[in-house]
Each structure stands twice: as structure tokens, then as C-alpha cells.
Amino acid sequence: MPKLTIQDAELLLKLYELRSEPELDKAHHWFLTQYQPKEWEDFKEHYLKGGDEDRYVRMVAFYWDMVGALVNNGLVNEDLFFETNEEDIQVWGKVKTWIEGARKEFRPTYLRNLEILAIRHLEWRQRNFSQLPHEKLRK
């Protein structure tokens, strides 16, 4: 792992600050607690109507796609990010139910950075947390 810098920490804190903006925080809360994933056709019918829920889905998905672009391109320290976050995985879990339909209608790379981020994050967890010393203490 490359040596962490103050700039790495500052960028991660900036992402947290953006994530904590009141409207985006409200959108994340709704998305993670109330939004129920649907197939693409149902998703379009229920959420792509220009209302608050449509806006919330877009805000959350685009935020995490942007974060994915930063992490995937090495602008955010991967290890530091993966150690301190998990919401990207939760968001991807809800988005993946309709992503194929969206990619067919919008563009093939729609939310691709989010997908790559979540996959890499899960792989990182498997490599780094599969055999932690404290696991022995739980048994």
C-alpha cells in the first residue's frame, strides 16, 4: 500500500462533506431505507417522473458514480476509501436490478464507475478481511 498523505485524508473528508450536504443526505436516507429496487420497466414507471424520488435516485447514483471515477482512476487512495466506506456496495446492490435496461436506453457505460467501484470494493474486502486475527476471538 502506498504511503498515505494528508491530501489523501483531506480528499476523503471532502467526499464525506459532500455526501453530508442536507439534500444529498436526505436522498441517501430515502434511497437506503425506503427505495425498493425494481426491474427497469417498473423503475421507469415509478421513478422517472421528475419528482423527488426521481431526483433522489439520480443524486445518489451520480454521486457514487463520480466517487467511483475518482477511486477507479487512482485519485482517491483505494485502501483508505475501502476501509472507511460501504455505501457504494449498498447503492450498487439496489441499482443493479435495473441497470441493464438503463444501459440499453441511455448508454452502455451508464453508472459503470459505480459498478467497477463496488466490484473492486468487494474483492478488496475478500482479500483483506477473510482471515483477520480477531476472527479467532469470535469463535
N, C-alpha and C positions, 0 to 999 in steps of 0.2 A: 504494500500500500504506500503510495507517495505521501511524503510528509504533509500534514495539514497546515494550512496557513490561516492567518487572521482573516484574509479575504474569503477563504472557503467558508468560515463561520459566518462572516458578515453577509455573504450571498444567501446562505441557508436561512439566516434570520430575516433577510429581506423577503424571501419567498413566504416565510411564516407570516410576516407582517401583511403582505398582500392577501394571503389566504384568510387573514383575520379581519379584513375590511368588512364592515357591517353587512353590506348587501351580498357579498360573496359568502360570508359566513352563514347568512340566512339561507342562501341557495344550497350550500353544502349540508346544512342541517336537514333541510327538506329532502334533498337527494338521498341522504344516507338513512333517514328514518321513515320517510313516507313514500317515496317514489318506489313503485313496483315495476321491475323490468318487464317489458313486453316484446313480442316479435315485432318486426319492422312495420307491418301494416297496422297493427293495433297501436304501436307507438305513434305513427303519423296521425292517426285518427284522434288520439287522446292528447298529444303533447305539441304537435306542430301547428298551433293555432294562434301564436303570437301573444299568449297570456303569460302570467307569472311563471307557471310551470315550464313552459317552453323556454323562457328566458333562463330559468334556473338550470335546466338541463344543459343548455348551451354554455352558460357561465362555468359550470363545474367541469364539463367535458373539455372546453377550450383551455381552462386554467391548467388542467392536468396534462393536456397535450403540449402546452407551452413548457411546463416543467419537464416533461419527457424530452422535449427537444434540447433543453439545456443539459440535462443529465446525460442523455444519449450521446451528445456531442462533446462531452468532457468539460463543459463549462461549470458544472457543479460536481464536487467531489462525490463520486458514486458511493463509496463506503460510508461517508458521513451522512449522505442523504438516506441510504437504505437503513442505516442504524436508527434513524430518527423519524421515519415515516412509515405509514402503512396504508394511508388513504388512497394512494394510487391503485393499489390492488383491489380495494373495495369498489372504487369507481369503475375500474375496468370490468369487474365482475357483473356490474349492472349494465354497462354499455354493450358488452359483448353479445347480449341477446338480440340486439337489433343492428349491429354494426355491418353485417354483410349487406343488408338491404340498403342501408345508408350509403355504403361504398358503391353499390350499383347505381344509385340515383344521383349521388353528389360527385364523388371522385374516389378512385381506388385506394388513395392514401389517406382517406378521412380518418382522423384520430389514430394514425399509425404510430406516432411518437408515444402516445399513451399505452398502446398495446405493447410496444417494444419495452417500454419502461416497466410495465407490470410483469412481463415475462422475465426480464433481466433481474427484477427485484426478487421474484420467487426463486429463481436459480441461485441468486446470491444468498438468500436465506437457507436454502438447502445446503450449500457449500459451507456456510459459516455457523449455522446453528444446529446441524444434525447431531453433533456429538459434543455438546458443551459440558464442561466439568460439573456444573450444577445439576445436570440431569441425573447424576448418580445420587444426589441428595434427595430427589423426589421419590426414589424407589424405596 
